[in-house]
Amino acid sequence: MKRRAAIMTVVSRQRRGSLLGVVERAWKSRGYEITSVDTDEELPAIYAATPEGFRLSVAVAGEGQFFFSITTPCFAKSDVADPKTQPNTPHRDGGYPQRPDVHDDFWSVASPPPPPT
């Protein structure tokens, strides 16, 4: 079973590597094994595995959009209940995948991030 989340925040070209680094460090700190890193300049990605057998990835796609995917090691097929809560994001018209359109004062800025203090 696979689930995927598209991040709607615009991540500037100058800050994509920083966000990938944050994700990689977070995964390593949780004991996840980094199984592969795609260093493609336009479409980089990081792949990891958890001790329980879950497979994770974060990939940069067109327009710098980030996608997170998780694949479960195994599961029994079962019905999935409808969500009990209403979506908390605005409705977006258009086809899949939706393009990033949320501006963030840090991640969307077209300059390198400041050095750590």
NORQUIKA-V404653 format. One record per backbone hydrogen bond with DSSP energy under -0.5 kcal/mol. NH is the residue of the N-H (numbers start at 1). CO is the residue of the C=O. If there is no record, write none. Layout:
NH & CO
NH & CO
This chain:
3 & 70
5 & 68
7 & 5
7 & 66
10 & 102
11 & 9
12 & 10
12 & 107
15 & 12
16 & 12
16 & 13
19 & 15
20 & 16
21 & 17
22 & 18
23 & 19
24 & 20
25 & 21
26 & 22
27 & 23
28 & 24
29 & 25
30 & 26
30 & 27
31 & 28
32 & 27
33 & 49
34 & 32
35 & 33
35 & 47
36 & 47
38 & 45
39 & 37
45 & 38
46 & 58
47 & 36
48 & 56
49 & 33
50 & 54
53 & 50
55 & 71
56 & 48
57 & 69
58 & 46
59 & 67
60 & 44
61 & 59
61 & 65
64 & 61
65 & 62
67 & 59
68 & 5
69 & 57
70 & 3
71 & 55
72 & 1
81 & 79
101 & 8
102 & 8
103 & 101
108 & 104
109 & 106
111 & 109
